[in-house]
Amino acid sequence: MRGAQGTSVYHINNYDDLLQIPDLKEKMWILEERICQHPAISAVNPSSVNTIRITTVRTGASIDILHQWMKFSSNDSFIDNSHAGGLTVAVKEDGYLYDTAIQLTTKLKFTHHPVTGIEFSAVKVPYFDLVKNLVIRAHRCMYSMNSVGWDVAIGPYGPLIVEGNAHWGLDAAIFSLPPEQGLDLYHRYERLYGSQ
């Protein structure tokens, strides 16, 4: 079970576990079956379900990908959320990660994961083409939304959509890239939707 803002996670095995959650009745929660992730992604950090945030945009009748980045917990937390201390690293067009991850809360940069020592640039997102096709198809069903930030887990046998976000974190997208590419992304977004 996780908080609606992706900032807390509880593993529920029985009814007693459910009763131990603080503020259970005061907050919104999403109850989900536990996701088993692909070994290549779990190797980077096994404590969290590390998701790819892939942003799709509607331009006329076309759905296009604006940007994609991976999110990893930076420690032994269950949470990969960028604004809760997680690491953000951009994903190249071939599915490989860029060489540097950033922790948005501290602005610290990492070439290797601080817990496992995995080098980010050596990691390729499994099923990357399937991920892109999945989110484009999903966005075609959401006629009223111009942009969606999809959180997609990579399971052993393919991608799984965890959620779609209307507020998908342009700041995280920009900071995950080298400066000149981050600026280019901002200008592409500005041309589509105006300045924020």
N, C-alpha and C positions, 0 to 999 in steps of 0.2 A: 504494500500500500504506500502511496506517496502523496505528499502535499500537492495542492493544485498548482503551485508555482515551482514545483520540482526542487524544493529546498529541504525536504525531509523524506526519508524512506524507512518503512518498517516491514520486516519480514513476518508474515502472519502464518502460523501453522495450525492454530486452533482458536477457539472462542476466547480463552483466557488471554492469549497474546493480544487480541483485539481490545480487551478491556484495559490493558496496560498503556495504551496510547494516550498521552496527555492531550487535553482539549479535543477529544474525539468528536464531541457534539458541537463544538464551537467553530470548527474549521471545515473546509471542503476537502474531500479526499477522493482519490481515484484508486479503485481496487483492480489490480491487474495480476494476471498469472505471471510468475517469475520467468524472466527471459534468460535463456541459455545463449551466450554469445559465441561467435566464431573464435576458435583458438588463437588466430592471428591478432585479433583485437583484444581478447582477454589477456594475452601475453603482455600488452603494454601496461595495463592495470586491471587485475582481476577483481578488485573490490567493488567496482561500479560497472553498470551497464553503460559502456562508452558509446555514445551515439554520434552519428553524422548529422549535422544541421545543414540542410540543403534548401536553399531559398529559390522558389519558383515565382515568376512574374507573368502576368497576363498582358500581352500587347496585342490588341485587336482580337483576332481569333486564335492567336498563337500563345502557347505556354512555353516559356523559356527558363533556363536555369540562370540565375543571377550570380550565385556564389555558393561554395560549399566549404564547411570546415568540420573537423572532428573535435569532440569534447571528451576529456578524460578527467577523472578525479586526480588530484595532485598528491593524494596521500591514501590512507586506508578507508576513506569515506565511501559510502554507497552512492554519492551524488556527483554527477559530472558537470553540473550547472556552472557556467562561466562566471556568473555573478555571485557564486557561493564558494569561490576559491578554486574552481576547476581550471584546467588548462585548455587553451584553444589553439588549434593549429590548422592552417588552411590546407585544402586538398587540391592538388593539381588536376589538370584535365585528364591525365592518364591514371588517376586513382592513387598515386603516391602522395604521401604527406610532404609538406614543405619541411625545411630543416630546423625551423625554430617554432616552439610553442610559447605562448604568452599567458601569464596569469593576470587577468584583468584587474583583480582586486589589489595587486601589489605592483603591477607592471614588470615583474621579473620575467626573464626569458630563459628558455631551456632548449638545448639541442637533444638532450636525453631525458627520459622520464625520471623524475627524482627518486622514485621508489624502486622501479625495476631496472633502470639503466638502459632501457630499450632506446635505440637511436630513432628519432621520429622519421628522418628521411629514408630509412630502410623499410618503413611500413607501407604496404599497399592495401587499400580498402578492398576486401573481397567482394565480389559481385557488384562492382561499382557501376557497370552499365545497367544492371537490373535495378539498382537503387535509383538511378536517374529516370529510367523508364517508369518505375513505380510512382514516383512523386509527380511526374508530368501527367500520368493517367489520373491520379487522385485529384490533382488541381483542376482538371477538366470537369470534374463533378461538382466543383464549388464555384458556381457561376457568379456569386456576389463578391468574391474576394480577388483583389488585384495582385496581392503578394501573400505568400504563405511560407513560413519557415518550418520545414518538416524535420522532426527528430526521428531518425531511422536507426534502429538497432540492426546489427549484422549477425544473424543467426548462423548456425552451422550449415544450413541448407538454403540460405537466401535472406533478403532484407525483410524487416518487419517495421511497419510504421508504428511508432509509439504515440505521436501526437502531431498536430499541426498548430502553428502559432501565428496569430495575426500580428503580434509584436515580437519580431524574430531577432532583434538585436543587431541593427546596422553597425553599432559601435564595435561589437565583437567581431563582425565580419571584417571591418576596416582594419582593426588592430591585429587580426590574425595574419595579415599580408605584409610583405615588405612595403615601406612607406609609399613608393611611387605607384604600386599596384593598389594600395588602399585608397589613395587619392583618386585613381581611375575608377574604382568601384563606387566611390561617393559620387563622382560626376555622372556615371551611368545611372545611378539611382535618382539623382537630381533631374536628369533629362526625362526620366519616366514619370516621376511623381512630384517634382519641385523640391525645394530645400526643406529640411526638417527644422 
